[in-house]
Amino acid sequence: MKAAESGRREWGLAELVSRYGIVISFLVLFLILSFLSNNFLTSNNLVNVLRQVSINGVLAVGMTFVILTAGIDLSIGSILALAGAVAASLVTGGDAQPAVFAVIAGVLVGAACGVINGGLIAYFSVPPFVATLGLLSVARGATLLYSGGRPIPNLSPEFRWLGQGAVLGIPVPVIIFAIVFAIAYVTLRYSVYGRRVYAVGGNPRSAKTSGINTRGIVFSVYALMGGLAGLAGVMLTARTTSALPQAGIGYELDAIAAVVIGGTSLTGGIGRITYTLVGVLIIGMISNGLDLMGVSSYYQQIIKGSIIVLAVLIDRSKDRGEL
């Protein structure tokens, strides 16, 4: 009898760690950084963390949709740079256009790139890794051609407000991220489309048999990812006040890390957008904490890469039933 009760307690603890380990990790990391740095808990620093993670957050939301279908997108950093360059070109100089036009143009450029990815993957059966790796190079080259390999500065104040402004003390990028996250949360949790995304990632053959247009779903998530990468490019350009041809390099790493750390399975069909949010915050806190402690950016890359590998190992262990 006692052994049975002990077994139930152990199982309950294992289940608790399995379900809420990411939240527990977030809280532990928060406490550790608060202890290691006196500047971490200041209001200015916490707002700065939220501002910094907003761009990666927008990318991670799109990446969650992609990974839920058992896909991957390595091109988002290059798409971000191209969209930022196009948007910046519309709001610089004496003939600057309204900022809203630049935002729309940036999102459409990103979505067009996503459509290319989605078309190759869904309708031509090109592996996601290959298709998006190819577009990574194409989009980066297109950015260099479009900008002439030089930054595009002198952006209009209206456009810069999107990256540097605030509403009631809340940075505009944080508000944009919050809106994107809220829409994604409702979509994945309550809509038919969200259920179909999970179904396609969980068992594409069964999903197709049940009447779901699996190719259409796969196509759509890459188009969505591209559009969000375009939006992130607009946000980054507005924050840095110029479009840099080398912008976005390595951003796909942070986005994938946030999603995988958040527990979304690389095999598809399993994951929560709320845990992606926690993953985004963890990545942001790690970067911020290491900066406050004066740790070199080179070491930060090593740490982030190690975290991704560890998260994948945990994910694989769960699949094998070892956790």
N, C-alpha and C positions, 0 to 999 in steps of 0.2 A: 504493500500500500504506500509506504513512504517512498519507495523507489519510483513508483508511478507518479506521485506528486512531484518528486524531484525532476523527473523527466519532463513533466508539463512545465515546470518553472524554467528549465533550461531551454525548452522549445520556445517558450514565450519570450525569453531574452534574445534568442537567436532571431526570432521573427521581428522583434523590436529593432534590433540592429540592422536587419536586412531592409526593413521598411523605412526607417527613419535615420539610418546611418549618415546620410548626407546632411541632414539637419543638425545632428549631433556634432558632426565634423565642423560644420559652419560655426556653431556656438563655441566649440573648443578653440578653433582658430581665432575667433573674435577675442576670446579671453586671453589667449597667449599673446596676440599682438598688442592688446591693451596693456599687458604687463611689461612687454619688451620695449614699448615706445610710449613716452609720455604724450607725444603729439597725435597718436592714433585716434584717441577718443574725442578730440576737439571737434566742434561743430563744423568748422571750416574744412577740416580734413575729411570728415564723413560725407559732406556735400561734394567735395572734390572726388571722392571715390565713386559716388553715384554718377557724377558727370563723366568720369573716365570710363565706367563700365557701360554707359548707355549705348555706345556704338557697337561694342562687342555684344551687348544684349540684343540689339536689333538683328545682328547677324546670327546669333545663337538661336533666336526664335525661328528663323528660316531654316537653319541647319537641323533643328529638331524635326520639322516636317520631313526633310530629306532623309535623315537617319531612320525615322520611323518607317520609311518604306524600304529600309535596308540599303540605302544609297549613301553617297558621299559627294561633297562638292569642294574641290580644291581650288576653284577659280575665283572665289568670292573676293579675295584681296585685289586681284587684277580688275575685276568688274567694278569694285569700289573706286579704284583709281580712275578708270575710264569715265564712269558716271560723274565723278567729282570734277574732272577736267571739262567735260561738256557743260555741266552746270555753271562752273566758274566762268567759262567763256561768254556766257549770256549775261553776266552781271558785272562785267568789268569794262572800264573805259567810259567814254562819253555817251555811248549809245546803250547803256546797261538796260536790260529788260527787267520787268517786275520779278521779284524773288520767286513768286509762285510759279512762273514759267520755268525758271531754272530748276526748281524742285521737281516739277512734272517731267521735264526733260531728263533729269538724272535718273528718276525712277523708271522711265520708259526705256532708257538706254540699258539699265540693269536688267529689266524684264526681258528685253530683246535678247540679251546674252543668255538669260535663263531659258528662253524659248529654244535657243540653239542647243543648249545642253539637254533640255528635256526631249527635244526632237531626236537627237542622236541616240539617247539612252532608251526612250520609250518605243520609238518606231524603227530604229535601225539597229537595235540590240547592241550598241556600243557599251562596253562596261563603264559604269560611272567614273571609276578612277581614270580611265583612259580619256574619256570625253572631256571631263573637267580639267584634267591636266593639260590637254591640248588647248582648251580655251584660256587657261591661265596664261599660256605663252602668247596666244593670239591677242587677248585683251590688253596685255601689258605692252605688246608691240604697237597696238592701235593707240594706246595712251601716249606713247612716246612720239608717234607720228603726228597725232592731233595737237599735242602741246609743243612740238618741236624740241622735245627733250628738256624744256625749261618750265619753271613754275609759272602759274597764271595768278598774278597778285592783283591788288587794287580792287577788291570786291566791294560791292555796294554795302552801305551800313545795314540796309534792310535784310540783305542776305546773311551778313555776319551775325545778325541777331539770332538766327536759328541755331548757331553754335555757341554763342557767348551770352545771349540774353537770358532773362529770368522772368517768371510770372509769379508774383506773390512770394518771391524769394526762392522759388524752385527753378533750377536751370531748365531752359527750353529742351535741351537734349534728353533730360530725364523725363520730361512730360511726353515727348515723342515716344520714347521707349515704353513708358507706362501704357500709352494708348495702343501701341503695337502688341505688347504683351497681353493686354486685356482682350483684344480682338482674337488673338491666337488662342487664349485660354477658352473663351466661349466657343470658338470654332471646333477645337479638338474635343472639348468635353460634352458639348450639347448638340452639335450639328450632324447631319447625315454625312456631310463631307468628311468631318473629323473621324467618324466611325469607319468610313471607307479607307481613310489613310492608314488607320491601325490594321484593318483587315488585309489590305494589300501587303503591308509589311509583315504581318503575322503568318499568312499563308496565301500567297498570290494565286495558287491554283484553285483553292477553295473559293477565294474571292471572285475569281473569274467565272467559276461554275455557278455562283449565286447571282450572277448578272451584273457585277460591278465592272465598269470599264477600267481595268487595271492600267492599261497604257495611258489613258487619259488622266488618271490620278497621278501616276509617276511624272507625266509631262507637266502637270499643273504645279507640283511641289517644286520643281526646278525653276519654273517661271516665277513662282512666288519667291523663291530664294534669290533669284536675280533681281527682282524688284526691290526686295529688302536690302540687298547689297548696294543697289543704286541709292536708296534712301540713306544708308549708312555713309556712302560716299559724299552725299550732300552735307550731312551732319559734320563729317570730319573736315571737309573743305571749309565750311562756315566757321568751325572752331579754330582752325589753324590760319584762317584769313588768306589762304592761297591754295591752289591745287598743285600738288607735287606729283611728278611722274612716278616717283618711287613709293607713293602712298599705298598703304594696305599690305605691304609685304609681311607675311607671317600672320596676318589677321585670321586666316582660315585655321591656323593652329589653335588660337585662343577660342574661337567659336566651337570647334570640334571638342576641345578640352572641356569647355563648359557643359556641353550636351552630354558627353560621356561621363564626366564627373557627376552630373545630375542623374545618372542611372539609366539613360536611354540606351537600349541594347543595340549594338552595331548589327545584329542579325535582324533587326526590324520588329515592329509590332508591339514593343514594350517601352514605356517611358511616360513621363509626366512633364508638361511644360512648366509647372510650378517648381519642379526640381531643377529644371534648366536654369530658372531664375536664381536658385540657390547656387548652382554651379558658376554662373556668371559672377555672382557676388564673391564667391570663394576665390576665383581667378583674380578679380579686382583687388581683393584684400591682400592676397599674396604679393601682387605686384606693388601695391601701395606700401605694405609693411616692409618689404625688402628695400624699397626706395628710402623709406624713413630710416632704416638701419644702415644705409649706405652700401648695400650689397650690389656688386657690379651687374649690369644688364646681361653680361655673358652667363653668369651663374643663374640668373633668372630664367634664361632659356633652357638651361639644363634642368632646373627644377620643374618647370612647366612640362617639359618632355617626359620627365620621370613620372610626373603625376598622371599623364595620359596613359603611359604604359601600365602603371599600377591600377588605374581605373579599368582598363581593358582586361587585365588579369582577374580582377574581382568580378567583372561581368562574365568572363568565361567560366569562372568557378561557380557562379550562380547557375549558369546554363547546365553545368555538369552535376548540379545538386550538391556541391561541396560546401556551400554556404547557405 
